[in-house]
Amino acid sequence: MRNGGVLLIVSIDTEEDNWYRSRQAVTLENIGELRRLGAFFERLGVRPTYFTTYQVARERRAADVLREVCAAGSAEIAAHLHPWNTPPLSEAFVPRNSMLKNLPAELQLAKLQRLTAALEEAFTVVPSAFRAGRYGLGRDTVAALVRCGYRVDSSVTPFVNWEQVDDGPTFFAAPVSAYRLATDRDVRRPSERGDLLEIPLSSGFRRAPVRVWGLASRFVDAAPGRLRLAGQAALTRLLKRIVLSPELASVGEMLALSRRLLDEGVRHLQLSWHSPSLQPGLSPFAATAADVARLYASVDAYLQGLSKMTSLTPATMSEAAAVLA
């Protein structure tokens, strides 16, 4: 794929200011920063996907900003479900319930239906792409997505284990390339007949080939209990994991990961971050205005470096799905 180029997906988790889960005093000041971000993307020729929460869709001023940013037709509005403040709010407000996969199947479906309706009402679009808040995807989530007509999910973070974070999913042994999801199997296991396309976030290691990552992570994932957790920690230390995000990695690390993924034949690269990082003091990754400036500079430098490595085809999530499917 290196000679033929790569699909470049840029996705933004477009959400409330409150970094820690909240049902009360939810604010959305960061959404105003999407105007600056949209102009930045336009200059770079990027076609972003805004994974948008219920709170953003339901607040008039926030929705107005997002409509304005997407008016030129060069961006996609997708669904991003924060279970803790997306109705119906019939579940207890406890940490474990912040992972969508941990909720009853019927409640997952009900929340997804409310989010989908809110996005349709606010933006007059039918969303076809989805990301679970905190990447909390499970089998019941897949079933709800299929029932609601979604065509693509992007919740899987390969080689990342969220089990110690409020009983989240583990994505050790998940593919790094796009694959199909089915309702009758683990979300890490491809299904030729699956109705939902998974386009994973881009993560991995700068040195070892993908097949080594897969073999090692499968071996570790099969170990029982504490051995498995210890093995995953050891694997992460041995092969430093990189996530393709300016919040978590340097320009050099992102380019090294991209080169490895391209060499292994991966057909897409997904650069992602959170909208609260566009305003100082809202996320752990952007405490100051200088941090925000560094985020923008990192994205610019990464894309310049990547363009020297391979040809790029910018695509929204649904555009990428049409190619990768």
N, C-alpha and C positions, 0 to 999 in steps of 0.2 A: 504493500500500500504506500510505501514511502515515495516511490516514483510517481504514483497516481494521485498523491495527496491524501488529505484526511478531512473528515467532517469535523468542524470546530463548533462545539455547542457551548454557549455561555449561559449559565442559569443562575438566577438570583432568587433566594428565598425571601419573598416580599411580604413582610410581616410587621407586627406591632413593635414598638420601642422596647417593651418589657422583655428583657433577656430571659429572666426566670419566669416560669409559668405563672400566669395570673388571670383571674377572672374579674378582678376589680381594678379600677383606676388604669384601664388600658389606654395607652396613648399611641399616636401614630405620626409624630413629628418627622421621623426619618423619611417618610414617603415623599416629602417635598424635595428631598435630595435626588429623587429619580429624574428630575429635569436635568440636572447637571450630568448624571450618569447617562441619560439618553443621548445628550449631545456628544459625550465622550464616545459612546458606542457608534454613533453616526459617523464620527470622524474616523474611527477605526474600521468601519465597514462590518461591524458585528451585528448579528441578528439574535438578540437576547430572548430568553424565555423567563418570564416573571411568574414563579410559583407563588400564588397569591392566597392569603388566608381569608377566612370568613370576616375577621375584624376589619381588614382593609376594604373588602367588597362592600361592607355595610356602612362604612363611614363616608359621608358624601364628599368631603374635601379630598380624602385620600383616593377615593375612586375617580374623582375628577382628574387628579394628577396622573394616575395610571392611564386613564383614557387618553389624555393629552400626549403622554409619552408614546403610546402605541398607535396614535392616529395615522402615522405614515404607513402603517402596514408592515413594518420591518421587524416587529416583535410579536411574541405570542404570550397570551395570558393563560396560565395553567393553574391547577388546583394544588393547594398546600394545606393539609389538614392538621391544625393544632387541636387535639382532642379536648384539652382542658378548658377551652373557651369557645368551642364550636357546639352549638345546640344540636340535639337536646342534651341538657346537662343533668342527666339522671344518675350518673355515677358519682361515687365519692371523690372528693378532691384530694387524692393521695398520689404520691410519686409514681407508683406502679401504673396508674391509669393514664400517665402522660404518654405511654407507649400504646399506640392505636391497636396493635396486635393483641394486647392484653384485655381489651374490652369484649363483651359478648358480641357475637356476629351480628345480631340484629341492631345493636347500638352502633357498631361501626357503619353499617349500611345507612342507618338513619342520619348519622352525622355527615356522611358523604353526600347523601341526598340534599341536606340543608346547605352544605357548602356549594354544591353544584348549582342549585337553584339561585343562591346569592350571586354567584359569578355570572350566571346567565342574565339575571335581572340588572346587575350593575354595568355589564360590559357588552350585552347583547351578543355574546358568543357562547358556543357550546364547548366547554373545555374537553380536550381529549387526552391531556397529559396530566400526570399526578405525581406528587411526592409527599410521603408521610412525614409529619413533624417528628423530629428526632430520629428519622429514618426507621420508624417503628412499623415496618411492613411485616405482615403475616399471611398465612393461607386464607383466612377469612377476609382479610383486606383485599386480596386478589379477587375473591368471589364477588365482593361488593363492587369493585371497580368494573368487572366484566358486566355485572347486572346494570350498572349505571352508564354503560356505553363507552367507557374509557378505552383507549387503544394502546397507551404506552405509560409505563411507570418508570420513575427514576429515583428510587429510594435505596437501592443496594449500594453499599460502600464496601467493595471487595477488600478482604484481609483486615476488616475492622470488626471487633467483637463488642457489642453493646450490652452483653448479659449482666455486667456488673453495674450498669447504669439503669436502675429501675426496671430490671428484668427485660431489657430490650433484646433484639435479635442478635444473632451472630452471623456475620457474612464471610467468615473464614471458608475457603473452598468455593466461593461464588465466582463465576466467570468474570473476566474483565471486559469481554466483548458482549455485544447485544445478544440476548437469548429470549426464548419464549417461556412465560410462566403459565402454570396450570393450577387449578384449585385442588388437585389431588396429591400434591407433593410439596416438599420443602421449597421455599422461595429461592434457594441456592441451586436447585436442580433444574436444568433446562428440560423442556418438553416440546417435542416437535409439533404437537397438536395444540399447544397452549394458545389461548385467545388474547393474551396480553403480552406485549413486547416489553422486556426490561432493557433499558439503556442505563447501565451502571454509571455511577460517578467514577471518575478516573483516579485510581489509587494503586499503589504497588511499591516496588523497590527499584533502586537505581541500577542494581548489578545483576542479580540472578535472573535467568530466563523465566518466563511465565510458567513453563512446565515444572520447574523446580519449586516455584511458589506454590503451585497447586498440589504437588505431591507432598511437600512438607506440611502444608496447612491441612490437608486431608488426614495425614498421619496424626498430627496434633489434635485435630478435631475429633478423632475417633477415640482418643484416650479418655478414661473416666475422670470425672470430678476435678479434684485439685491438680492431678497430673495434666489434664487438658489446659487448665488455666495457667499453670506454670509453663507448659510447653508453648502456649501462645505468647506469653511474655518473653520467653527466651527467643522465639522466632522473630519477634518484633525487634529485640535488641540486636540480634545477629544480622538481620536484614532490615535496615532502617526504613520504616514505612513512610511513604510520601503521599500526601493527598494533594490533588491538583487544585489548590486554592491559595490565593494571596494572603488569606488569614492565617494559614498554617505552614506555608513553605516559602522558601526564598526563590528568587528567579532562577538561580542555578539549579536548585533541587527540582523545580517544576520542569525545566528543560531536560534535566537528566532523566526524570521519569518519562517524559514524553518521548524521548529518543528510545528508551527501552521498549515502551509500548508499541511504537511504530516499527521497531525492529522485529517485534513479535507478531506483526500483522494486524494489530488492532485498528479498526477502521474509523473510530471516533475518539476524540479527546473532549472531555467535559470540564470546563473551568467554572468553578462555582464559589459563591460566598453569600452572606446574609445582608439584607438591606440595612439593619441597624449599624453595621460597620461603616456606613456612609456618613454617619454623624458622630462626632466625638462624644465619648462617654457612655454610649449605649451598649456596646458589646465588649467582651474582653480583648478583642483584637484591635480596637481603635479607641484608645483612651484619650488621645489628643488630636488636634487638627493636623499635626505633623504625621501621626499614624495614618490618618485618612489620606493625606497626600502621598504617603509611601505606598498605600494600597493601589491608588491610581497609577503611580509610577511603575509599580511591579507588574500590573496587568499590561501596561504599554510595552515595557521591556520584554516581558515574556512573549507577547505576540510578535514583536519584532524578531526576537530570537527564533521563535518557532517558524516564522515565514522563511527564514534562511535554511531551515532544516527540511521543509517539505512544502508543497503547495497546500493552501487552505481553502476549504469551501465552508463559509459560515452558514449555519443552519439553526433554525429553531428546533425545539424538541420534536414536534410533529413532522417537520420537514426531514429531520434526521431519521425518524422512524420509518418514513416512506421509503428511504434508501436502504436502511439496514434490515428492514423486514424481508 
